[in-house]
Amino acid sequence: MNGILFVLLIASACLAMPSGRWIKSDMHTHTGSSTGDTNTTAMTVAASWKTIGFNYLLVTDYYYSPYYGEYLNGHLDSANVLYGNKDFVVGLGTEYPIYEHYTVSYAWSSPPNYSLPTSDAFWASHGVSKYSFGGEQAFIHYVDSTGGWISINHPGDSGMSWSHFTTTLDSLLPLVENGLKGFEAFNGGNGLVWTQAKHIWRAGGIWDSILVRGHRFCALSGSDSHGSSAYKGFGCNRAYILTDSITHEAYFEALFAGRFYMEADFYNGAPFAIIMNVTAGDSMMGSVVTVHDDYTNVRVQASVDTAYARSISRNVPRLDTIRVICKGVVLAEVCPNRVEFDSLFQVPADSISYARVEVQAKNLTSGSIVRALSNPIYIRKDTTTALGSAAGLETKTGLAISPNPFNPAVNIFIGTHNHASLRIYNTNGRMVADVTQRICNGRVVWDASGMPSGVYVIKAMTGNIVLIKTATLLK
């Protein structure tokens, strides 16, 4: 990265953005305490990252002594005294082993929490072993219950560099249910490609499998740099976080709200960055947006910061590919081949819908590639609207269902026809439920908790009239 300076642009200079400012952050870097280099302290690391235009640095040294001493020896506070001001802050996180499936995870808190549990008594009080999957769940639940943020670091496959255990959907879901907030999508030490391919990049990976179950779950990025020089030997990864001020409290508030996107270089020192924003009306990524219609418009804005490329007379990189993803499938894919992009995309609204965006920019001269991922906007249909609209069926024969897709219950409306028969079938034609006797005031709720995901046919008969609708159960 010698000689390369990343310039953080205020996004509103080229795109219409919400209030606040985008700060450039590294969410995963180390001091020398975790590598045995006692000359590399938080002060030297802070100086390096501040020089290349970062606003917030999260130091994530290991929890166990002597590595954890970097927090306790005053170097972190000294770095903020020496280099910190309204434009730069050094924060702290902890890499903490949780066993069975994951090597390490992030545990962040504000204010700093130095008392993460390590004693056997803690694990015994939860009736689990530290070296078990139950121990992982207990630890994550503890961090979440104390108001902290915890995220899996180095997710990957067995045998891969920097990840010694397999990351699977089955192993992640119980942790998500216990308060896991996200996992690391881009990690400089991982070489990027394999992590993205299996878990994040494109559609249908583990991240989408979690989101399609209705969970709010973030993806993160970090350089994983070990040493005094920023990006030393690793990829150039960063997170852009929207916040009103650069303080620990504001930073963590933005993390919990999901107001950030992440970015990674495929070649160390790619001399450009992607600026992006994803909004639905006045709401941005991380928000839960309630709408009254079956669809809502999501606005995608992106541009390439080309200042450095222009300064060295290189060809200007361009936006190469933009994907809008919902429920594990690509809703739209465009190839703008230009520097700026601003467009609306129609995204369905239901109980589990979301929109997340992938942006790739490329410099055809140097071959440099940068990828950026938004965190999702969660699009929820207002079910009270569906209930209200069902009143219109009271004077006529009709069949309405809401929400659709559903999990695990669906509302079925058939007007005032309490004498109708109402049965549900699978796609093989086998009846799986007869809810006729439960119809009350033209309405019934079918709870499909014991049924597998799939498409179901809802069939209502009143007199010589047959009404059919399909509903999709997504678990």
LUMLUMBA-644942 format. One line per 8 residues: number of its first residue (from 0); their letters; for each residue z, y, x of C-alpha. Coordinates in Angstrom, 1 decimal. Layout:
NUM) a) Z/Y/X | ...
This chain:
0) mngilfvl) 0.0/0.0/0.0 | -0.2/2.3/3.0 | -1.2/5.8/2.0 | -1.5/5.0/-1.7 | 0.4/7.3/-4.0 | 0.6/6.5/-7.7 | 0.7/9.7/-9.7 | 2.5/9.5/-13.0
8) liasacla) 0.6/11.5/-15.6 | 2.3/12.8/-18.7 | 0.4/10.8/-21.2 | 0.0/13.6/-23.7 | -2.3/15.3/-21.2 | -5.1/13.0/-22.3 | -3.8/11.2/-25.4 | -1.8/12.2/-28.4
16) mpsgrwik) 1.6/10.7/-27.8 | 4.9/10.7/-29.6 | 7.8/12.8/-28.4 | 9.5/12.1/-25.1 | 7.9/11.2/-21.8 | 6.7/8.1/-20.2 | 8.7/7.3/-17.1 | 7.5/4.9/-14.5
24) sdmhthtg) 9.9/2.2/-13.8 | 10.4/-1.0/-11.7 | 12.6/-3.4/-13.7 | 13.0/-6.0/-10.9 | 13.6/-5.1/-7.3 | 16.1/-6.1/-4.6 | 18.0/-4.6/-1.8 | 18.5/-6.3/1.5
32) sstgdtnt) 21.7/-7.8/0.4 | 19.8/-10.6/-1.4 | 17.7/-11.4/1.6 | 20.2/-11.0/4.5 | 18.7/-7.7/5.7 | 21.9/-5.6/5.8 | 19.9/-2.5/6.9 | 18.1/-2.4/3.6
40) tamtvaas) 20.5/-0.8/1.1 | 20.0/0.8/-2.3 | 19.6/4.1/-0.5 | 16.6/3.0/1.6 | 15.0/1.2/-1.4 | 15.5/4.3/-3.6 | 13.9/6.6/-1.1 | 10.8/4.3/-0.9
48) wktigfny) 10.3/4.0/-4.6 | 10.9/7.7/-5.3 | 8.2/8.6/-2.7 | 5.5/6.7/-4.6 | 6.3/8.5/-7.9 | 8.7/6.1/-9.7 | 11.3/7.6/-12.1 | 13.7/4.7/-12.6
56) llvtdyyy) 14.5/1.8/-10.3 | 16.5/-1.2/-11.5 | 18.1/-3.1/-8.6 | 18.6/-6.7/-9.5 | 20.5/-8.3/-6.6 | 22.2/-11.7/-7.0 | 25.5/-11.9/-8.7 | 27.4/-14.1/-6.3
64) spyygeyl) 29.2/-12.8/-3.2 | 28.2/-11.6/-0.7 | 24.9/-10.5/-2.4 | 26.7/-8.8/-5.3 | 28.6/-6.6/-2.8 | 25.6/-4.2/-2.8 | 26.9/-3.0/-6.1 | 30.5/-2.8/-5.0
72) nghldsan) 30.1/-1.2/-1.6 | 29.1/2.2/-3.1 | 25.5/2.1/-1.9 | 24.1/2.3/-5.5 | 26.2/5.3/-6.3 | 25.3/6.9/-3.0 | 21.6/6.4/-3.7 | 22.0/8.4/-6.9
80) vlygnkdf) 24.0/11.1/-5.2 | 21.4/11.4/-2.4 | 18.1/10.9/-4.3 | 19.0/11.0/-8.0 | 18.2/14.0/-10.2 | 16.7/14.6/-13.6 | 13.5/12.9/-12.4 | 14.9/9.8/-10.6
88) vvglgtey) 17.7/7.4/-11.3 | 18.8/4.1/-9.7 | 20.2/1.5/-12.2 | 21.5/-2.0/-11.8 | 20.9/-5.4/-13.2 | 22.1/-8.8/-12.2 | 20.2/-12.0/-11.4 | 22.5/-14.7/-12.7
96) piyehytv) 21.7/-18.4/-12.5 | 21.6/-20.2/-15.8 | 20.9/-23.9/-15.4 | 18.9/-26.8/-16.8 | 15.8/-24.8/-17.6 | 15.8/-21.4/-15.8 | 16.6/-20.4/-12.3 | 17.7/-16.9/-12.9
104) syawsspp) 17.8/-14.3/-15.6 | 18.4/-10.6/-15.8 | 21.6/-9.2/-17.3 | 21.6/-5.5/-17.8 | 24.2/-3.3/-19.3 | 25.0/0.4/-19.8 | 27.5/1.3/-18.6 | 27.4/-1.3/-15.8
112) nyslptsd) 29.3/-4.5/-16.5 | 30.7/-6.0/-13.3 | 32.7/-8.8/-15.2 | 30.0/-11.3/-16.1 | 31.8/-14.7/-16.6 | 31.9/-17.1/-13.7 | 35.0/-19.1/-14.2 | 35.1/-22.7/-15.4
120) afwashgv) 37.6/-21.5/-18.1 | 34.9/-19.4/-19.7 | 32.6/-22.4/-20.1 | 35.4/-24.7/-21.2 | 36.4/-22.2/-23.9 | 32.9/-22.6/-25.3 | 33.1/-26.4/-25.1 | 30.1/-26.6/-22.8
128) skysfgge) 29.3/-27.2/-19.1 | 27.9/-24.3/-17.1 | 25.2/-26.7/-15.9 | 23.8/-27.5/-19.3 | 21.5/-26.0/-21.9 | 24.6/-25.3/-24.0 | 25.9/-23.3/-21.1 | 22.7/-21.2/-21.1
136) qafihyvd) 23.1/-20.5/-24.8 | 26.8/-19.6/-24.4 | 26.1/-17.2/-21.6 | 23.2/-15.4/-23.4 | 25.3/-15.2/-26.6 | 28.1/-13.6/-24.5 | 25.9/-11.0/-22.9 | 24.3/-10.1/-26.3
144) stggwisi) 27.8/-9.9/-28.0 | 29.0/-7.4/-25.4 | 26.0/-5.1/-26.0 | 24.0/-6.1/-22.9 | 20.4/-7.0/-22.5 | 19.4/-10.3/-21.0 | 15.9/-11.5/-20.2 | 14.5/-14.6/-18.5
152) nhpgdsgm) 13.3/-13.9/-14.9 | 10.5/-15.9/-13.3 | 9.3/-18.0/-16.3 | 6.9/-20.7/-15.3 | 6.2/-24.4/-14.7 | 8.0/-26.9/-12.5 | 6.8/-26.8/-8.9 | 5.5/-23.2/-9.1
160) swshfttt) 6.6/-20.7/-6.6 | 9.7/-18.8/-7.8 | 10.2/-21.0/-10.8 | 11.9/-24.3/-10.4 | 12.1/-25.3/-14.0 | 9.6/-25.6/-16.8 | 9.5/-22.8/-19.4 | 8.7/-24.3/-22.8
168) ldsllplv) 8.8/-23.0/-26.4 | 11.4/-25.6/-27.3 | 13.7/-24.4/-24.5 | 13.2/-20.7/-25.2 | 13.7/-20.6/-29.0 | 17.4/-21.6/-29.0 | 18.0/-18.8/-26.4 | 16.1/-16.3/-28.5
176) englkgfe) 18.3/-17.2/-31.4 | 21.4/-16.5/-29.3 | 20.3/-13.1/-28.2 | 17.6/-13.5/-25.5 | 15.7/-10.2/-25.6 | 12.5/-11.1/-23.6 | 11.0/-12.7/-20.6 | 9.1/-11.5/-17.5
184) afnggngl) 5.4/-11.4/-18.1 | 4.3/-9.9/-14.8 | 6.2/-10.8/-11.6 | 4.9/-9.6/-8.3 | 6.3/-12.7/-6.5 | 4.4/-15.0/-8.8 | 0.9/-14.0/-7.9 | 0.5/-13.1/-11.6
192) vwtqakhi) -2.3/-15.4/-12.7 | -0.4/-18.6/-13.7 | 2.3/-16.7/-15.6 | -0.2/-14.7/-17.6 | -2.4/-17.6/-18.3 | 0.2/-19.9/-19.8 | 2.7/-17.4/-21.4 | 1.2/-14.0/-22.0
200) wraggiwd) -2.4/-13.1/-21.3 | -4.9/-13.6/-24.1 | -3.6/-15.1/-27.4 | -1.7/-18.2/-28.5 | 0.7/-18.4/-25.6 | 4.5/-18.9/-25.6 | 5.0/-15.2/-26.4 | 2.8/-15.3/-29.5
208) silvrghr) 4.5/-18.6/-30.6 | 7.9/-16.8/-30.6 | 6.5/-13.7/-32.3 | 4.8/-15.7/-35.1 | 8.2/-17.1/-36.0 | 9.3/-13.6/-36.9 | 11.4/-12.9/-33.8 | 11.4/-9.5/-32.1
216) fcalsgsd) 10.8/-10.4/-28.4 | 9.7/-8.3/-25.5 | 7.7/-9.0/-22.4 | 8.6/-7.3/-19.1 | 7.3/-6.7/-15.6 | 8.7/-6.1/-12.2 | 7.6/-6.1/-8.6 | 10.3/-8.5/-7.4
224) shgssayk) 10.2/-6.6/-4.1 | 12.7/-7.6/-1.4 | 13.1/-5.0/1.3 | 13.0/-1.3/2.0 | 9.3/-0.7/1.4 | 8.1/-0.6/-2.2 | 5.8/-3.5/-3.1 | 6.4/-5.1/0.2
232) gfgcnray) 4.4/-8.2/0.1 | 4.3/-8.4/-3.6 | 2.2/-7.2/-6.6 | 2.4/-3.7/-7.9 | 4.0/-4.1/-11.2 | 5.7/-1.4/-13.3 | 6.9/-0.7/-16.8 | 6.2/2.7/-18.6
240) iltdsith) 9.1/3.5/-20.8 | 9.1/6.3/-23.4 | 12.4/8.2/-23.3 | 13.7/11.7/-23.9 | 15.7/11.7/-20.6 | 16.0/9.7/-17.4 | 19.6/8.4/-17.7 | 21.0/4.9/-17.9
248) eayfealf) 21.8/5.3/-21.6 | 18.4/6.6/-22.5 | 16.7/3.9/-20.5 | 18.6/1.1/-22.1 | 18.1/2.6/-25.6 | 14.4/2.5/-25.0 | 14.6/-1.1/-23.8 | 16.4/-2.2/-26.9
256) agrfymea) 13.9/-0.3/-29.1 | 10.9/-1.8/-27.3 | 9.4/1.5/-26.5 | 7.6/0.4/-23.3 | 4.5/-1.3/-22.0 | 4.0/-3.1/-18.7 | 1.3/-3.1/-16.1 | 0.3/-5.2/-13.2
264) dfyngapf) -2.3/-5.1/-10.3 | -4.3/-8.1/-9.3 | -4.7/-6.7/-5.9 | -1.8/-5.0/-4.1 | -2.3/-1.2/-4.2 | -5.0/-0.9/-6.8 | -5.4/2.9/-6.8 | -5.3/3.5/-10.5
272) aiimnvta) -3.1/2.9/-13.5 | -3.6/2.4/-17.3 | -2.1/4.8/-19.7 | -1.8/3.4/-23.2 | -0.1/3.8/-26.6 | -0.1/1.7/-29.7 | 1.0/3.3/-33.0 | 1.1/2.7/-36.7
280) gdsmmgsv) 1.3/6.1/-38.4 | 4.3/7.8/-36.7 | 5.7/4.5/-35.4 | 5.1/3.1/-32.0 | 5.4/-0.2/-30.2 | 8.8/-1.8/-30.8 | 9.1/-0.4/-34.3 | 9.3/-2.4/-37.5
288) vtvhddyt) 6.8/-0.7/-39.9 | 7.1/-1.4/-43.6 | 3.9/-0.9/-45.6 | 2.9/-1.2/-49.3 | -0.6/-2.6/-48.8 | -1.9/-5.9/-47.4 | -3.2/-4.2/-44.3 | -2.3/-1.2/-42.2
296) nvrvqasv) -4.2/0.8/-39.5 | -2.9/0.5/-36.0 | -4.1/3.1/-33.5 | -4.9/2.0/-29.9 | -5.2/4.6/-27.3 | -5.9/3.9/-23.6 | -7.1/5.8/-20.6 | -7.4/5.2/-16.8
304) dtayarsi) -5.5/7.4/-14.4 | -8.4/8.0/-11.9 | -6.9/10.8/-9.9 | -6.4/8.8/-6.7 | -9.8/7.0/-6.9 | -11.5/10.4/-7.3 | -9.6/11.8/-4.4 | -11.0/9.2/-2.0
312) srnvprld) -14.5/9.4/-3.4 | -14.5/6.0/-4.9 | -16.3/5.0/-8.0 | -14.0/5.7/-11.0 | -12.5/2.5/-12.6 | -13.2/2.0/-16.3 | -11.6/0.3/-19.2 | -13.1/-3.1/-19.2
320) tirvickg) -11.5/-5.1/-22.1 | -9.2/-4.2/-25.0 | -7.8/-6.9/-27.3 | -5.7/-6.5/-30.4 | -3.7/-9.6/-31.1 | -1.8/-10.7/-34.3 | -0.1/-14.0/-35.1 | -1.6/-15.7/-32.0
328) vvlaevcp) -5.2/-14.8/-32.6 | -7.5/-12.1/-31.4 | -8.2/-9.7/-34.2 | -10.6/-7.6/-32.2 | -12.0/-7.5/-28.7 | -14.0/-4.5/-27.4 | -15.4/-3.7/-24.0 | -15.4/0.1/-23.8
336) nrvefdsl) -16.8/0.6/-20.3 | -15.4/4.1/-20.2 | -12.4/6.0/-19.0 | -10.8/6.8/-22.4 | -10.5/4.9/-25.7 | -9.1/5.8/-29.1 | -9.7/3.7/-32.2 | -8.1/2.3/-35.4
344) fqvpadsi) -7.8/-1.4/-36.1 | -6.8/-3.0/-39.5 | -3.9/-5.4/-39.1 | -2.6/-7.6/-41.9 | 0.9/-7.0/-43.2 | 3.3/-9.8/-44.2 | 6.7/-11.2/-43.3 | 5.8/-12.1/-39.7
352) syarvevq) 2.8/-9.9/-38.8 | 2.6/-7.9/-35.6 | 0.1/-6.2/-33.4 | 0.2/-6.3/-29.6 | -2.5/-5.0/-27.3 | -3.9/-6.1/-24.0 | -5.9/-3.7/-21.8 | -7.8/-4.5/-18.6
360) aknltsgs) -9.4/-1.9/-16.3 | -11.6/-2.7/-13.4 | -13.1/-0.9/-10.4 | -16.5/-2.5/-9.9 | -16.8/-1.2/-6.3 | -13.5/-2.5/-4.9 | -12.9/-5.4/-7.4 | -9.5/-4.0/-8.2
368) ivralsnp) -8.1/-5.0/-11.6 | -5.2/-3.7/-13.5 | -3.8/-5.2/-16.7 | -1.5/-3.7/-19.2 | 0.4/-5.2/-22.2 | 2.0/-3.3/-25.0 | 5.1/-4.6/-26.7 | 4.4/-5.4/-30.4
376) iyirkdtt) 4.6/-3.3/-33.5 | 6.0/-5.4/-36.3 | 4.1/-5.0/-39.5 | 6.1/-5.9/-42.6 | 4.9/-5.7/-46.2 | 7.3/-4.2/-48.7 | 8.1/-7.1/-50.9 | 9.7/-4.9/-53.5
384) talgsaag) 6.2/-3.6/-54.2 | 5.0/-7.1/-54.9 | 7.9/-7.6/-57.3 | 7.1/-4.3/-59.1 | 3.4/-5.2/-59.4 | 4.3/-8.5/-61.0 | 5.6/-6.5/-64.0 | 1.9/-5.9/-64.8
392) letktgla) 1.5/-9.6/-65.5 | 3.9/-9.6/-68.4 | 1.3/-8.9/-70.9 | -1.4/-11.1/-69.5 | -2.0/-14.4/-67.8 | -1.9/-14.2/-64.1 | -0.6/-15.7/-60.9 | 0.8/-13.8/-57.9
400) ispnpfnp) 2.6/-14.9/-54.7 | 4.5/-12.9/-52.1 | 4.9/-12.8/-49.2 | 1.9/-14.7/-47.9 | 2.2/-16.2/-45.3 | 5.9/-17.0/-45.9 | 8.9/-18.5/-44.2 | 10.7/-20.3/-45.7
408) avnifigt) 10.6/-19.0/-49.3 | 7.8/-17.6/-51.5 | 8.0/-15.7/-54.7 | 5.7/-16.9/-57.5 | 5.0/-14.8/-60.5 | 3.2/-16.0/-63.7 | 4.0/-13.2/-66.1 | 6.0/-14.2/-69.2
416) hnhaslri) 4.5/-17.6/-69.5 | 7.7/-19.6/-69.2 | 6.1/-22.6/-70.9 | 3.5/-22.9/-68.1 | 3.7/-25.8/-65.7 | 3.9/-24.8/-62.0 | 3.4/-27.4/-59.3 | 2.7/-27.2/-55.5
424) yntngrmv) 0.4/-29.5/-53.6 | -0.5/-30.0/-49.9 | -4.1/-29.9/-48.7 | -4.3/-33.7/-49.1 | -3.8/-33.3/-52.9 | -0.3/-34.7/-52.9 | 2.2/-32.9/-55.1 | 5.2/-31.7/-53.0
432) advtqric) 7.1/-29.8/-55.6 | 7.3/-29.3/-59.4 | 9.2/-26.0/-60.1 | 8.3/-25.8/-63.8 | 11.9/-26.2/-64.9 | 13.0/-23.3/-62.7 | 10.7/-20.6/-64.2 | 12.7/-17.7/-65.5
440) ngrvvwda) 11.2/-14.6/-66.9 | 7.8/-15.6/-65.5 | 9.2/-15.9/-61.9 | 10.3/-18.6/-59.6 | 11.2/-18.9/-55.9 | 10.0/-22.0/-54.0 | 12.1/-22.7/-50.9 | 10.0/-24.7/-48.4
448) sgmpsgvy) 12.7/-25.1/-45.7 | 12.1/-28.9/-45.6 | 8.3/-28.7/-45.5 | 6.0/-28.5/-42.4 | 4.0/-25.4/-41.6 | 0.6/-25.4/-43.3 | -1.4/-24.3/-46.4 | -0.1/-25.2/-49.8
456) vikamtgn) -1.9/-25.0/-53.2 | 0.1/-23.4/-56.0 | -1.3/-24.5/-59.4 | -0.1/-23.0/-62.8 | -1.3/-24.3/-66.2 | -0.7/-22.6/-69.5 | -2.7/-23.8/-72.5 | -6.2/-24.4/-71.4
464) ivliktat) -5.9/-21.9/-68.5 | -5.6/-23.1/-64.9 | -4.6/-20.7/-62.2 | -4.7/-21.6/-58.5 | -3.5/-19.7/-55.4 | -3.0/-20.8/-51.8 | 0.0/-19.9/-49.7 | 0.6/-20.4/-45.9
472) llk) 3.9/-21.5/-44.6 | 4.4/-20.4/-41.0 | 7.6/-21.5/-39.3
